[in-house]
Amino acid sequence: MREVVHRYRDQAIGEIRNPIAVVPRVDVKLDPPTKVWAASARAAQPFTVTLQHGAAEPTSGTVRLELPPGWQAVAPQSFSLSREDERKTLVFPVQLPAGLTEGRYLVRALALDSTGRRYEVGRHGVDYPHIQPRGWIRPATSEIRVAAIALPRVARVGYIRGAADRVPEALAGIGIQIELLDASALERGDLQRFDAIVVGSRAYETEPALADNNGRLLEYARAGGRLVVQYQQQRYFQGRFAPAPLTLGEPHDRVTEEGAPVQVLEPEHAVLTRPNRIGPADWTGWIQERGLYFARTWDSTYRPLLVMADSGGTPLRGGLLIRPLGKGTYIYTGLAFFRQLPAGVSGAFRLFLNLLGAGR
């Protein structure tokens, strides 16, 4: 077997080779691929079907969502594609049935053309400058994870996106009103209108305006805001951007076992009880790791809330630190929320939502 490639020359890069892929006549993708849904939520949520045309001749038909038994049906929508590589996006509102029990449910997108032919898969790809492009096929499905999740009483959350950070979309998907903060907002925006501000993982490296305006964020917290800083690297620790000293170990402290036991130091602390009481079940189903870039040492004004360790490793307490700051609250966490929330880990959602409401 031999791979068939398309070769061409780029004047700046040189020869480029891309594999030739066989694609369906109608490529179907359903977003989000995974969604955590609070069992008590009654509002309909949007699910997006994206079609891409793989033929030169026109194709028309309808798209429908196949929902679990007992769910309210959603009206199908028509489509018409006339050009090769043409795209069309359709949005379907989906609502949870009343009294639905916690669990996992599957939604499937299906396109039918005018001849009755079915299309229900989409091609996804990985394409970076240092590797040859690669693609794979996956069904146009979305896994809905219904869980007992209470939302904090926050009307608006500001978010500073970090490196490869999909946490804002995950939070918006569960019902938190998110506003992304750019350099302009950090420099001169009204930060006090936010109930909480979240700093994405490694954002002190990827957003220069964050370091330049760190003082404004601390003043926001001192005035009564909640500032949640997800894992950062040396620039954050060496730059002393936290309101009181934190240090990082060399090599940095992390817990790589996704199922590592977690000990709660203060079971009745508000961060672990309101609005969601965190228990053993919330630590199940985590993916890849518990966390990374835990603080090694910290000022006595911080309170560690959790202890965890890899098998045979040293117990680590620097994964979730909280301290009062003026009228507000400052939190540093190395827990791998940036992995768990986009993957739909309900326990991680419950804990992160508690952080957003900390100190209220």
Summary of the structure (lengths in Angstrom):
residues: 360
radius of gyration: 23.2
end to end distance: 63.1
largest distance: 70.5
contacts: 1114
relative contact order: 0.13
helix: 17%
strand: 39%
